[in-house]
Amino acid sequence: FDDEDEAIAIANDTPYGLAAFVQTGDAARAERVAARLRAGAVHINGGVYQYGSPFGGYKQSGVGREGGIWGLEDYQEKKVLHFP
């Protein structure tokens, strides 16, 4: 790739989106690129998953989220009670 926009376009040109990786010494650039990547998780400079973080992808990579409160929501039924 020749520039940041082309790199992001290449990374997003897939039907999958489980995870992406950004390697740079520029923290602002890492955040800017990560925000534009269509992936369920973006690892910056080799970062690892933290306990309680949601796990799941975008596009054809998954059917929801696991981990943390997001994983519990799949097992809950919501109910509204109305009182006079």
PDB file with SEQRES, HELIX, SHEET and CRYST1 records, atoms N, CA, C and O in Angstrom:
SEQRES   1 A   84  PHE ASP ASP GLU ASP GLU ALA ILE ALA ILE ALA ASN ASP          
SEQRES   2 A   84  THR PRO TYR GLY LEU ALA ALA PHE VAL GLN THR GLY ASP          
SEQRES   3 A   84  ALA ALA ARG ALA GLU ARG VAL ALA ALA ARG LEU ARG ALA          
SEQRES   4 A   84  GLY ALA VAL HIS ILE ASN GLY GLY VAL TYR GLN TYR GLY          
SEQRES   5 A   84  SER PRO PHE GLY GLY TYR LYS GLN SER GLY VAL GLY ARG          
SEQRES   6 A   84  GLU GLY GLY ILE TRP GLY LEU GLU ASP TYR GLN GLU LYS          
SEQRES   7 A   84  LYS VAL LEU HIS PHE PRO                                      
HELIX    1 AA1 GLU A    4  ASN A   12  1                                   9    
HELIX    2 AA2 ALA A   27  ARG A   36  1                                  10    
HELIX    3 AA3 GLY A   68  LEU A   72  1                                   5    
HELIX    4 AA4 GLU A   73  TYR A   75  5                                   3    
SHEET    1 AA1 2 TYR A  16  GLY A  17  0                                        
SHEET    2 AA1 2 TYR A  58  LYS A  59 -1                                        
SHEET    1 AA2 2 ALA A  19  VAL A  22  0                                        
SHEET    2 AA2 2 ALA A  41  ILE A  44  1                                        
CRYST1    1.000    1.000    1.000  90.00  90.00  90.00 P 1           1          
ATOM      1  N   PHE A   1       0.840  -1.183   0.000  1.00  0.00           N  
ATOM      2  CA  PHE A   1       0.000   0.000   0.000  1.00  0.00           C  
ATOM      3  C   PHE A   1       0.878   1.237   0.000  1.00  0.00           C  
ATOM      4  O   PHE A   1       2.023   1.213   0.450  1.00  0.00           O  
ATOM      5  N   ASP A   2       0.316   2.310  -0.512  1.00  0.00           N  
ATOM      6  CA  ASP A   2       1.077   3.552  -0.621  1.00  0.00           C  
ATOM      7  C   ASP A   2       0.760   4.555   0.481  1.00  0.00           C  
ATOM      8  O   ASP A   2       1.595   5.400   0.805  1.00  0.00           O  
ATOM      9  N   ASP A   3      -0.440   4.472   1.062  1.00  0.00           N  
ATOM     10  CA  ASP A   3      -0.796   5.416   2.116  1.00  0.00           C  
ATOM     11  C   ASP A   3      -1.799   4.772   3.079  1.00  0.00           C  
ATOM     12  O   ASP A   3      -2.248   3.644   2.873  1.00  0.00           O  
ATOM     13  N   GLU A   4      -2.128   5.501   4.112  1.00  0.00           N  
ATOM     14  CA  GLU A   4      -3.016   5.001   5.160  1.00  0.00           C  
ATOM     15  C   GLU A   4      -4.394   4.623   4.618  1.00  0.00           C  
ATOM     16  O   GLU A   4      -4.937   3.580   4.981  1.00  0.00           O  
ATOM     17  N   ASP A   5      -4.957   5.455   3.762  1.00  0.00           N  
ATOM     18  CA  ASP A   5      -6.282   5.169   3.208  1.00  0.00           C  
ATOM     19  C   ASP A   5      -6.295   3.869   2.418  1.00  0.00           C  
ATOM     20  O   ASP A   5      -7.242   3.088   2.517  1.00  0.00           O  
ATOM     21  N   GLU A   6      -5.250   3.635   1.635  1.00  0.00           N  
ATOM     22  CA  GLU A   6      -5.186   2.399   0.856  1.00  0.00           C  
ATOM     23  C   GLU A   6      -5.025   1.182   1.772  1.00  0.00           C  
ATOM     24  O   GLU A   6      -5.624   0.136   1.521  1.00  0.00           O  
ATOM     25  N   ALA A   7      -4.231   1.309   2.817  1.00  0.00           N  
ATOM     26  CA  ALA A   7      -4.050   0.200   3.764  1.00  0.00           C  
ATOM     27  C   ALA A   7      -5.374  -0.170   4.422  1.00  0.00           C  
ATOM     28  O   ALA A   7      -5.686  -1.352   4.572  1.00  0.00           O  
ATOM     29  N   ILE A   8      -6.145   0.828   4.813  1.00  0.00           N  
ATOM     30  CA  ILE A   8      -7.445   0.580   5.439  1.00  0.00           C  
ATOM     31  C   ILE A   8      -8.403  -0.053   4.438  1.00  0.00           C  
ATOM     32  O   ILE A   8      -9.140  -0.976   4.786  1.00  0.00           O  
ATOM     33  N   ALA A   9      -8.401   0.429   3.208  1.00  0.00           N  
ATOM     34  CA  ALA A   9      -9.265  -0.148   2.174  1.00  0.00           C  
ATOM     35  C   ALA A   9      -8.929  -1.615   1.934  1.00  0.00           C  
ATOM     36  O   ALA A   9      -9.834  -2.437   1.792  1.00  0.00           O  
ATOM     37  N   ILE A  10      -7.659  -1.951   1.889  1.00  0.00           N  
ATOM     38  CA  ILE A  10      -7.236  -3.344   1.693  1.00  0.00           C  
ATOM     39  C   ILE A  10      -7.689  -4.196   2.876  1.00  0.00           C  
ATOM     40  O   ILE A  10      -8.228  -5.287   2.689  1.00  0.00           O  
ATOM     41  N   ALA A  11      -7.472  -3.701   4.083  1.00  0.00           N  
ATOM     42  CA  ALA A  11      -7.842  -4.463   5.282  1.00  0.00           C  
ATOM     43  C   ALA A  11      -9.346  -4.700   5.365  1.00  0.00           C  
ATOM     44  O   ALA A  11      -9.778  -5.760   5.818  1.00  0.00           O  
ATOM     45  N   ASN A  12     -10.142  -3.735   4.936  1.00  0.00           N  
ATOM     46  CA  ASN A  12     -11.601  -3.855   5.009  1.00  0.00           C  
ATOM     47  C   ASN A  12     -12.206  -4.602   3.828  1.00  0.00           C  
ATOM     48  O   ASN A  12     -13.397  -4.914   3.849  1.00  0.00           O  
ATOM     49  N   ASP A  13     -11.423  -4.894   2.806  1.00  0.00           N  
ATOM     50  CA  ASP A  13     -11.930  -5.547   1.592  1.00  0.00           C  
ATOM     51  C   ASP A  13     -11.984  -7.063   1.777  1.00  0.00           C  
ATOM     52  O   ASP A  13     -11.263  -7.801   1.105  1.00  0.00           O  
ATOM     53  N   THR A  14     -12.831  -7.515   2.680  1.00  0.00           N  
ATOM     54  CA  THR A  14     -12.998  -8.926   2.982  1.00  0.00           C  
ATOM     55  C   THR A  14     -14.396  -9.123   3.550  1.00  0.00           C  
ATOM     56  O   THR A  14     -14.949  -8.206   4.158  1.00  0.00           O  
ATOM     57  N   PRO A  15     -14.977 -10.305   3.363  1.00  0.00           N  
ATOM     58  CA  PRO A  15     -16.290 -10.545   3.968  1.00  0.00           C  
ATOM     59  C   PRO A  15     -16.192 -10.831   5.465  1.00  0.00           C  
ATOM     60  O   PRO A  15     -17.217 -10.979   6.131  1.00  0.00           O  
ATOM     61  N   TYR A  16     -14.989 -10.910   5.995  1.00  0.00           N  
ATOM     62  CA  TYR A  16     -14.793 -11.251   7.403  1.00  0.00           C  
ATOM     63  C   TYR A  16     -14.315 -10.042   8.189  1.00  0.00           C  
ATOM     64  O   TYR A  16     -13.857  -9.056   7.613  1.00  0.00           O  
ATOM     65  N   GLY A  17     -14.425 -10.125   9.500  1.00  0.00           N  
ATOM     66  CA  GLY A  17     -13.999  -9.004  10.324  1.00  0.00           C  
ATOM     67  C   GLY A  17     -13.838  -9.376  11.782  1.00  0.00           C  
ATOM     68  O   GLY A  17     -14.278  -8.638  12.665  1.00  0.00           O  
ATOM     69  N   LEU A  18     -13.209 -10.517  12.047  1.00  0.00           N  
ATOM     70  CA  LEU A  18     -13.033 -10.945  13.432  1.00  0.00           C  
ATOM     71  C   LEU A  18     -12.024 -10.061  14.159  1.00  0.00           C  
ATOM     72  O   LEU A  18     -12.319  -9.545  15.237  1.00  0.00           O  
ATOM     73  N   ALA A  19     -10.844  -9.882  13.582  1.00  0.00           N  
ATOM     74  CA  ALA A  19      -9.804  -9.097  14.246  1.00  0.00           C  
ATOM     75  C   ALA A  19      -8.910  -8.421  13.219  1.00  0.00           C  
ATOM     76  O   ALA A  19      -8.794  -8.865  12.076  1.00  0.00           O  
ATOM     77  N   ALA A  20      -8.287  -7.345  13.651  1.00  0.00           N  
ATOM     78  CA  ALA A  20      -7.324  -6.623  12.823  1.00  0.00           C  
ATOM     79  C   ALA A  20      -6.160  -6.219  13.726  1.00  0.00           C  
ATOM     80  O   ALA A  20      -6.279  -6.213  14.952  1.00  0.00           O  
ATOM     81  N   PHE A  21      -5.052  -5.888  13.107  1.00  0.00           N  
ATOM     82  CA  PHE A  21      -3.845  -5.545  13.855  1.00  0.00           C  
ATOM     83  C   PHE A  21      -3.240  -4.269  13.286  1.00  0.00           C  
ATOM     84  O   PHE A  21      -3.146  -4.108  12.069  1.00  0.00           O  
ATOM     85  N   VAL A  22      -2.833  -3.368  14.167  1.00  0.00           N  
ATOM     86  CA  VAL A  22      -2.187  -2.118  13.773  1.00  0.00           C  
ATOM     87  C   VAL A  22      -0.839  -2.063  14.482  1.00  0.00           C  
ATOM     88  O   VAL A  22      -0.760  -2.238  15.698  1.00  0.00           O  
ATOM     89  N   GLN A  23       0.212  -1.821  13.717  1.00  0.00           N  
ATOM     90  CA  GLN A  23       1.562  -1.735  14.279  1.00  0.00           C  
ATOM     91  C   GLN A  23       2.137  -0.377  13.905  1.00  0.00           C  
ATOM     92  O   GLN A  23       2.396  -0.116  12.730  1.00  0.00           O  
ATOM     93  N   THR A  24       2.338   0.488  14.890  1.00  0.00           N  
ATOM     94  CA  THR A  24       2.901   1.811  14.649  1.00  0.00           C  
ATOM     95  C   THR A  24       3.408   2.399  15.961  1.00  0.00           C  
ATOM     96  O   THR A  24       2.941   2.029  17.039  1.00  0.00           O  
ATOM     97  N   GLY A  25       4.350   3.301  15.863  1.00  0.00           N  
ATOM     98  CA  GLY A  25       4.846   4.006  17.034  1.00  0.00           C  
ATOM     99  C   GLY A  25       4.077   5.282  17.324  1.00  0.00           C  
ATOM    100  O   GLY A  25       4.367   5.973  18.300  1.00  0.00           O  
ATOM    101  N   ASP A  26       3.101   5.601  16.488  1.00  0.00           N  
ATOM    102  CA  ASP A  26       2.320   6.829  16.610  1.00  0.00           C  
ATOM    103  C   ASP A  26       0.952   6.486  17.199  1.00  0.00           C  
ATOM    104  O   ASP A  26       0.096   5.945  16.498  1.00  0.00           O  
ATOM    105  N   ALA A  27       0.740   6.794  18.475  1.00  0.00           N  
ATOM    106  CA  ALA A  27      -0.504   6.423  19.160  1.00  0.00           C  
ATOM    107  C   ALA A  27      -1.737   7.054  18.512  1.00  0.00           C  
ATOM    108  O   ALA A  27      -2.772   6.400  18.393  1.00  0.00           O  
ATOM    109  N   ALA A  28      -1.638   8.302  18.100  1.00  0.00           N  
ATOM    110  CA  ALA A  28      -2.781   8.969  17.472  1.00  0.00           C  
ATOM    111  C   ALA A  28      -3.140   8.291  16.152  1.00  0.00           C  
ATOM    112  O   ALA A  28      -4.317   8.119  15.835  1.00  0.00           O  
ATOM    113  N   ARG A  29      -2.135   7.912  15.398  1.00  0.00           N  
ATOM    114  CA  ARG A  29      -2.375   7.219  14.132  1.00  0.00           C  
ATOM    115  C   ARG A  29      -3.011   5.853  14.382  1.00  0.00           C  
ATOM    116  O   ARG A  29      -3.925   5.453  13.660  1.00  0.00           O  
ATOM    117  N   ALA A  30      -2.539   5.144  15.390  1.00  0.00           N  
ATOM    118  CA  ALA A  30      -3.098   3.832  15.716  1.00  0.00           C  
ATOM    119  C   ALA A  30      -4.587   3.946  16.024  1.00  0.00           C  
ATOM    120  O   ALA A  30      -5.383   3.148  15.529  1.00  0.00           O  
ATOM    121  N   GLU A  31      -4.968   4.920  16.828  1.00  0.00           N  
ATOM    122  CA  GLU A  31      -6.383   5.110  17.164  1.00  0.00           C  
ATOM    123  C   GLU A  31      -7.192   5.514  15.943  1.00  0.00           C  
ATOM    124  O   GLU A  31      -8.314   5.042  15.764  1.00  0.00           O  
ATOM    125  N   ARG A  32      -6.650   6.367  15.113  1.00  0.00           N  
ATOM    126  CA  ARG A  32      -7.345   6.821  13.904  1.00  0.00           C  
ATOM    127  C   ARG A  32      -7.595   5.652  12.957  1.00  0.00           C  
ATOM    128  O   ARG A  32      -8.700   5.498  12.436  1.00  0.00           O  
ATOM    129  N   VAL A  33      -6.577   4.833  12.735  1.00  0.00           N  
ATOM    130  CA  VAL A  33      -6.715   3.678  11.845  1.00  0.00           C  
ATOM    131  C   VAL A  33      -7.664   2.654  12.458  1.00  0.00           C  
ATOM    132  O   VAL A  33      -8.531   2.127  11.761  1.00  0.00           O  
ATOM    133  N   ALA A  34      -7.517   2.365  13.744  1.00  0.00           N  
ATOM    134  CA  ALA A  34      -8.368   1.377  14.414  1.00  0.00           C  
ATOM    135  C   ALA A  34      -9.840   1.749  14.304  1.00  0.00           C  
ATOM    136  O   ALA A  34     -10.686   0.874  14.119  1.00  0.00           O  
ATOM    137  N   ALA A  35     -10.150   3.021  14.415  1.00  0.00           N  
ATOM    138  CA  ALA A  35     -11.543   3.467  14.331  1.00  0.00           C  
ATOM    139  C   ALA A  35     -12.150   3.195  12.961  1.00  0.00           C  
ATOM    140  O   ALA A  35     -13.367   3.044  12.846  1.00  0.00           O  
ATOM    141  N   ARG A  36     -11.333   3.131  11.932  1.00  0.00           N  
ATOM    142  CA  ARG A  36     -11.831   2.928  10.563  1.00  0.00           C  
ATOM    143  C   ARG A  36     -11.819   1.469  10.120  1.00  0.00           C  
ATOM    144  O   ARG A  36     -12.357   1.145   9.061  1.00  0.00           O  
ATOM    145  N   LEU A  37     -11.216   0.587  10.908  1.00  0.00           N  
ATOM    146  CA  LEU A  37     -11.165  -0.829  10.541  1.00  0.00           C  
ATOM    147  C   LEU A  37     -12.467  -1.515  10.934  1.00  0.00           C  
ATOM    148  O   LEU A  37     -12.950  -1.339  12.053  1.00  0.00           O  
ATOM    149  N   ARG A  38     -13.035  -2.293  10.023  1.00  0.00           N  
ATOM    150  CA  ARG A  38     -14.289  -3.010  10.258  1.00  0.00           C  
ATOM    151  C   ARG A  38     -13.972  -4.383  10.826  1.00  0.00           C  
ATOM    152  O   ARG A  38     -14.026  -5.390  10.120  1.00  0.00           O  
ATOM    153  N   ALA A  39     -13.639  -4.408  12.113  1.00  0.00           N  
ATOM    154  CA  ALA A  39     -13.292  -5.654  12.795  1.00  0.00           C  
ATOM    155  C   ALA A  39     -13.824  -5.601  14.218  1.00  0.00           C  
ATOM    156  O   ALA A  39     -13.934  -4.530  14.815  1.00  0.00           O  
ATOM    157  N   GLY A  40     -14.148  -6.762  14.748  1.00  0.00           N  
ATOM    158  CA  GLY A  40     -14.675  -6.834  16.102  1.00  0.00           C  
ATOM    159  C   GLY A  40     -13.646  -6.513  17.164  1.00  0.00           C  
ATOM    160  O   GLY A  40     -14.005  -6.082  18.260  1.00  0.00           O  
ATOM    161  N   ALA A  41     -12.379  -6.713  16.864  1.00  0.00           N  
ATOM    162  CA  ALA A  41     -11.288  -6.380  17.784  1.00  0.00           C  
ATOM    163  C   ALA A  41     -10.123  -5.853  16.967  1.00  0.00           C  
ATOM    164  O   ALA A  41      -9.818  -6.375  15.895  1.00  0.00           O  
ATOM    165  N   VAL A  42      -9.481  -4.831  17.472  1.00  0.00           N  
ATOM    166  CA  VAL A  42      -8.280  -4.300  16.828  1.00  0.00           C  
ATOM    167  C   VAL A  42      -7.160  -4.332  17.864  1.00  0.00           C  
ATOM    168  O   VAL A  42      -7.251  -3.701  18.916  1.00  0.00           O  
ATOM    169  N   HIS A  43      -6.117  -5.068  17.552  1.00  0.00           N  
ATOM    170  CA  HIS A  43      -4.945  -5.175  18.423  1.00  0.00           C  
ATOM    171  C   HIS A  43      -3.944  -4.114  17.981  1.00  0.00           C  
ATOM    172  O   HIS A  43      -3.555  -4.064  16.814  1.00  0.00           O  
ATOM    173  N   ILE A  44      -3.533  -3.276  18.912  1.00  0.00           N  
ATOM    174  CA  ILE A  44      -2.565  -2.226  18.611  1.00  0.00           C  
ATOM    175  C   ILE A  44      -1.228  -2.618  19.219  1.00  0.00           C  
ATOM    176  O   ILE A  44      -1.111  -2.804  20.431  1.00  0.00           O  
ATOM    177  N   ASN A  45      -0.227  -2.739  18.367  1.00  0.00           N  
ATOM    178  CA  ASN A  45       1.132  -3.102  18.784  1.00  0.00           C  
ATOM    179  C   ASN A  45       1.157  -4.385  19.612  1.00  0.00           C  
ATOM    180  O   ASN A  45       1.854  -4.469  20.623  1.00  0.00           O  
ATOM    181  N   GLY A  46       0.399  -5.369  19.180  1.00  0.00           N  
ATOM    182  CA  GLY A  46       0.428  -6.678  19.822  1.00  0.00           C  
ATOM    183  C   GLY A  46      -0.387  -6.788  21.091  1.00  0.00           C  
ATOM    184  O   GLY A  46      -0.188  -7.726  21.863  1.00  0.00           O  
ATOM    185  N   GLY A  47      -1.297  -5.865  21.332  1.00  0.00           N  
ATOM    186  CA  GLY A  47      -2.130  -5.919  22.528  1.00  0.00           C  
ATOM    187  C   GLY A  47      -2.933  -7.211  22.595  1.00  0.00           C  
ATOM    188  O   GLY A  47      -3.265  -7.799  21.566  1.00  0.00           O  
ATOM    189  N   VAL A  48      -3.242  -7.646  23.807  1.00  0.00           N  
ATOM    190  CA  VAL A  48      -3.994  -8.886  24.009  1.00  0.00           C  
ATOM    191  C   VAL A  48      -5.373  -8.564  24.572  1.00  0.00           C  
ATOM    192  O   VAL A  48      -5.617  -7.464  25.068  1.00  0.00           O  
ATOM    193  N   TYR A  49      -6.274  -9.550  24.485  1.00  0.00           N  
ATOM    194  CA  TYR A  49      -7.612  -9.376  25.038  1.00  0.00           C  
ATOM    195  C   TYR A  49      -7.549  -9.221  26.551  1.00  0.00           C  
ATOM    196  O   TYR A  49      -6.759  -9.886  27.221  1.00  0.00           O  
ATOM    197  N   GLN A  50      -8.364  -8.366  27.066  1.00  0.00           N  
ATOM    198  CA  GLN A  50      -8.493  -8.185  28.507  1.00  0.00           C  
ATOM    199  C   GLN A  50      -9.709  -8.959  28.999  1.00  0.00           C  
ATOM    200  O   GLN A  50     -10.716  -9.043  28.297  1.00  0.00           O  
ATOM    201  N   TYR A  51      -9.624  -9.517  30.188  1.00  0.00           N  
ATOM    202  CA  TYR A  51     -10.739 -10.246  30.771  1.00  0.00           C  
ATOM    203  C   TYR A  51     -11.973  -9.345  30.811  1.00  0.00           C  
ATOM    204  O   TYR A  51     -11.894  -8.191  31.232  1.00  0.00           O  
ATOM    205  N   GLY A  52     -13.091  -9.869  30.381  1.00  0.00           N  
ATOM    206  CA  GLY A  52     -14.332  -9.111  30.383  1.00  0.00           C  
ATOM    207  C   GLY A  52     -14.578  -8.321  29.118  1.00  0.00           C  
ATOM    208  O   GLY A  52     -15.628  -7.694  28.978  1.00  0.00           O  
ATOM    209  N   SER A  53     -13.631  -8.336  28.189  1.00  0.00           N  
ATOM    210  CA  SER A  53     -13.829  -7.638  26.919  1.00  0.00           C  
ATOM    211  C   SER A  53     -14.731  -8.466  26.022  1.00  0.00           C  
ATOM    212  O   SER A  53     -14.694  -9.695  26.078  1.00  0.00           O  
ATOM    213  N   PRO A  54     -15.544  -7.813  25.194  1.00  0.00           N  
ATOM    214  CA  PRO A  54     -16.374  -8.587  24.274  1.00  0.00           C  
ATOM    215  C   PRO A  54     -15.522  -9.245  23.198  1.00  0.00           C  
ATOM    216  O   PRO A  54     -14.516  -8.683  22.764  1.00  0.00           O  
ATOM    217  N   PHE A  55     -15.927 -10.433  22.771  1.00  0.00           N  
ATOM    218  CA  PHE A  55     -15.239 -11.137  21.693  1.00  0.00           C  
ATOM    219  C   PHE A  55     -16.265 -11.481  20.635  1.00  0.00           C  
ATOM    220  O   PHE A  55     -17.289 -12.094  20.935  1.00  0.00           O  
ATOM    221  N   GLY A  56     -16.001 -11.093  19.408  1.00  0.00           N  
ATOM    222  CA  GLY A  56     -16.888 -11.377  18.290  1.00  0.00           C  
ATOM    223  C   GLY A  56     -16.514 -10.480  17.134  1.00  0.00           C  
ATOM    224  O   GLY A  56     -15.839  -9.467  17.314  1.00  0.00           O  
ATOM    225  N   GLY A  57     -16.953 -10.852  15.952  1.00  0.00           N  
ATOM    226  CA  GLY A  57     -16.520 -10.125  14.771  1.00  0.00           C  
ATOM    227  C   GLY A  57     -17.602  -9.323  14.096  1.00  0.00           C  
ATOM    228  O   GLY A  57     -18.759  -9.322  14.517  1.00  0.00           O  
ATOM    229  N   TYR A  58     -17.208  -8.641  13.042  1.00  0.00           N  
ATOM    230  CA  TYR A  58     -18.110  -7.912  12.164  1.00  0.00           C  
ATOM    231  C   TYR A  58     -18.351  -8.776  10.933  1.00  0.00           C  
ATOM    232  O   TYR A  58     -17.701  -9.804  10.747  1.00  0.00           O  
ATOM    233  N   LYS A  59     -19.269  -8.358  10.115  1.00  0.00           N  
ATOM    234  CA  LYS A  59     -19.565  -8.987   8.824  1.00  0.00           C  
ATOM    235  C   LYS A  59     -19.844 -10.474   9.010  1.00  0.00           C  
ATOM    236  O   LYS A  59     -20.686 -10.829   9.835  1.00  0.00           O  
ATOM    237  N   GLN A  60     -19.171 -11.357   8.273  1.00  0.00           N  
ATOM    238  CA  GLN A  60     -19.453 -12.787   8.336  1.00  0.00           C  
ATOM    239  C   GLN A  60     -18.596 -13.515   9.379  1.00  0.00           C  
ATOM    240  O   GLN A  60     -18.453 -14.736   9.319  1.00  0.00           O  
ATOM    241  N   SER A  61     -18.039 -12.784  10.317  1.00  0.00           N  
ATOM    242  CA  SER A  61     -17.210 -13.392  11.366  1.00  0.00           C  
ATOM    243  C   SER A  61     -17.972 -13.426  12.685  1.00  0.00           C  
ATOM    244  O   SER A  61     -17.694 -12.642  13.592  1.00  0.00           O  
ATOM    245  N   GLY A  62     -18.915 -14.320  12.781  1.00  0.00           N  
ATOM    246  CA  GLY A  62     -19.599 -14.486  14.050  1.00  0.00           C  
ATOM    247  C   GLY A  62     -21.059 -14.110  14.012  1.00  0.00           C  
ATOM    248  O   GLY A  62     -21.570 -13.547  13.044  1.00  0.00           O  
ATOM    249  N   VAL A  63     -21.709 -14.447  15.114  1.00  0.00           N  
ATOM    250  CA  VAL A  63     -23.144 -14.201  15.234  1.00  0.00           C  
ATOM    251  C   VAL A  63     -23.454 -13.546  16.579  1.00  0.00           C  
ATOM    252  O   VAL A  63     -24.458 -13.884  17.207  1.00  0.00           O  
ATOM    253  N   GLY A  64     -22.641 -12.649  17.017  1.00  0.00           N  
ATOM    254  CA  GLY A  64     -22.868 -11.985  18.285  1.00  0.00           C  
ATOM    255  C   GLY A  64     -21.572 -11.800  19.047  1.00  0.00           C  
ATOM    256  O   GLY A  64     -20.479 -11.845  18.483  1.00  0.00           O  
ATOM    257  N   ARG A  65     -21.725 -11.592  20.343  1.00  0.00           N  
ATOM    258  CA  ARG A  65     -20.568 -11.338  21.199  1.00  0.00           C  
ATOM    259  C   ARG A  65     -20.520 -12.345  22.335  1.00  0.00           C  
ATOM    260  O   ARG A  65     -21.551 -12.809  22.823  1.00  0.00           O  
ATOM    261  N   GLU A  66     -19.312 -12.671  22.742  1.00  0.00           N  
ATOM    262  CA  GLU A  66     -19.061 -13.470  23.931  1.00  0.00           C  
ATOM    263  C   GLU A  66     -18.236 -12.614  24.873  1.00  0.00           C  
ATOM    264  O   GLU A  66     -17.523 -11.710  24.438  1.00  0.00           O  
ATOM    265  N   GLY A  67     -18.333 -12.894  26.148  1.00  0.00           N  
ATOM    266  CA  GLY A  67     -17.512 -12.194  27.126  1.00  0.00           C  
ATOM    267  C   GLY A  67     -18.172 -10.957  27.685  1.00  0.00           C  
ATOM    268  O   GLY A  67     -18.883 -10.243  26.978  1.00  0.00           O  
ATOM    269  N   GLY A  68     -17.933 -10.709  28.954  1.00  0.00           N  
ATOM    270  CA  GLY A  68     -18.469  -9.526  29.611  1.00  0.00           C  
ATOM    271  C   GLY A  68     -19.986  -9.484  29.582  1.00  0.00           C  
ATOM    272  O   GLY A  68     -20.634 -10.507  29.359  1.00  0.00           O  
ATOM    273  N   ILE A  69     -20.544  -8.331  29.800  1.00  0.00           N  
ATOM    274  CA  ILE A  69     -21.994  -8.142  29.819  1.00  0.00           C  
ATOM    275  C   ILE A  69     -22.614  -8.472  28.466  1.00  0.00           C  
ATOM    276  O   ILE A  69     -23.766  -8.903  28.403  1.00  0.00           O  
ATOM    277  N   TRP A  70     -21.868  -8.276  27.391  1.00  0.00           N  
ATOM    278  CA  TRP A  70     -22.388  -8.514  26.048  1.00  0.00           C  
ATOM    279  C   TRP A  70     -22.694  -9.990  25.831  1.00  0.00           C  
ATOM    280  O   TRP A  70     -23.677 -10.322  25.169  1.00  0.00           O  
ATOM    281  N   GLY A  71     -21.886 -10.865  26.367  1.00  0.00           N  
ATOM    282  CA  GLY A  71     -22.130 -12.299  26.248  1.00  0.00           C  
ATOM    283  C   GLY A  71     -23.316 -12.750  27.072  1.00  0.00           C  
ATOM    284  O   GLY A  71     -24.037 -13.662  26.666  1.00  0.00           O  
ATOM    285  N   LEU A  72     -23.533 -12.136  28.213  1.00  0.00           N  
ATOM    286  CA  LEU A  72     -24.663 -12.501  29.066  1.00  0.00           C  
ATOM    287  C   LEU A  72     -26.000 -12.112  28.453  1.00  0.00           C  
ATOM    288  O   LEU A  72     -27.004 -12.785  28.686  1.00  0.00           O  
ATOM    289  N   GLU A  73     -26.030 -11.045  27.680  1.00  0.00           N  
ATOM    290  CA  GLU A  73     -27.287 -10.567  27.113  1.00  0.00           C  
ATOM    291  C   GLU A  73     -27.960 -11.606  26.224  1.00  0.00           C  
ATOM    292  O   GLU A  73     -29.186 -11.597  26.104  1.00  0.00           O  
ATOM    293  N   ASP A  74     -27.202 -12.495  25.600  1.00  0.00           N  
ATOM    294  CA  ASP A  74     -27.793 -13.536  24.762  1.00  0.00           C  
ATOM    295  C   ASP A  74     -28.615 -14.526  25.568  1.00  0.00           C  
ATOM    296  O   ASP A  74     -29.473 -15.209  25.011  1.00  0.00           O  
ATOM    297  N   TYR A  75     -28.372 -14.615  26.852  1.00  0.00           N  
ATOM    298  CA  TYR A  75     -29.063 -15.587  27.697  1.00  0.00           C  
ATOM    299  C   TYR A  75     -30.171 -14.956  28.532  1.00  0.00           C  
ATOM    300  O   TYR A  75     -30.762 -15.629  29.376  1.00  0.00           O  
ATOM    301  N   GLN A  76     -30.457 -13.706  28.317  1.00  0.00           N  
ATOM    302  CA  GLN A  76     -31.458 -13.004  29.110  1.00  0.00           C  
ATOM    303  C   GLN A  76     -32.720 -12.762  28.302  1.00  0.00           C  
ATOM    304  O   GLN A  76     -32.682 -12.606  27.082  1.00  0.00           O  
ATOM    305  N   GLU A  77     -33.835 -12.735  29.013  1.00  0.00           N  
ATOM    306  CA  GLU A  77     -35.098 -12.301  28.430  1.00  0.00           C  
ATOM    307  C   GLU A  77     -35.519 -11.045  29.173  1.00  0.00           C  
ATOM    308  O   GLU A  77     -35.509 -11.012  30.404  1.00  0.00           O  
ATOM    309  N   LYS A  78     -35.878 -10.039  28.446  1.00  0.00           N  
ATOM    310  CA  LYS A  78     -36.284  -8.774  29.052  1.00  0.00           C  
ATOM    311  C   LYS A  78     -37.791  -8.800  29.287  1.00  0.00           C  
ATOM    312  O   LYS A  78     -38.543  -9.366  28.494  1.00  0.00           O  
ATOM    313  N   LYS A  79     -38.218  -8.190  30.368  1.00  0.00           N  
ATOM    314  CA  LYS A  79     -39.640  -8.110  30.678  1.00  0.00           C  
ATOM    315  C   LYS A  79     -39.922  -6.735  31.258  1.00  0.00           C  
ATOM    316  O   LYS A  79     -39.146  -6.212  32.058  1.00  0.00           O  
ATOM    317  N   VAL A  80     -41.035  -6.160  30.849  1.00  0.00           N  
ATOM    318  CA  VAL A  80     -41.471  -4.873  31.376  1.00  0.00           C  
ATOM    319  C   VAL A  80     -42.703  -5.117  32.228  1.00  0.00           C  
ATOM    320  O   VAL A  80     -43.620  -5.821  31.806  1.00  0.00           O  
ATOM    321  N   LEU A  81     -42.735  -4.546  33.417  1.00  0.00           N  
ATOM    322  CA  LEU A  81     -43.905  -4.629  34.288  1.00  0.00           C  
ATOM    323  C   LEU A  81     -44.590  -3.272  34.303  1.00  0.00           C  
ATOM    324  O   LEU A  81     -43.940  -2.242  34.476  1.00  0.00           O  
ATOM    325  N   HIS A  82     -45.914  -3.277  34.118  1.00  0.00           N  
ATOM    326  CA  HIS A  82     -46.696  -2.037  34.137  1.00  0.00           C  
ATOM    327  C   HIS A  82     -47.625  -2.069  35.342  1.00  0.00           C  
ATOM    328  O   HIS A  82     -48.385  -3.023  35.513  1.00  0.00           O  
ATOM    329  N   PHE A  83     -47.573  -1.063  36.156  1.00  0.00           N  
ATOM    330  CA  PHE A  83     -48.439  -0.950  37.329  1.00  0.00           C  
ATOM    331  C   PHE A  83     -49.400   0.211  37.128  1.00  0.00           C  
ATOM    332  O   PHE A  83     -49.060   1.189  36.461  1.00  0.00           O  
ATOM    333  N   PRO A  84     -50.610   0.111  37.706  1.00  0.00           N  
ATOM    334  CA  PRO A  84     -51.562   1.239  37.583  1.00  0.00           C  
ATOM    335  C   PRO A  84     -51.104   2.431  38.404  1.00  0.00           C  
ATOM    336  O   PRO A  84     -51.776   3.463  38.421  1.00  0.00           O  
TER     337      PRO A  84                                                      
END                                                                             
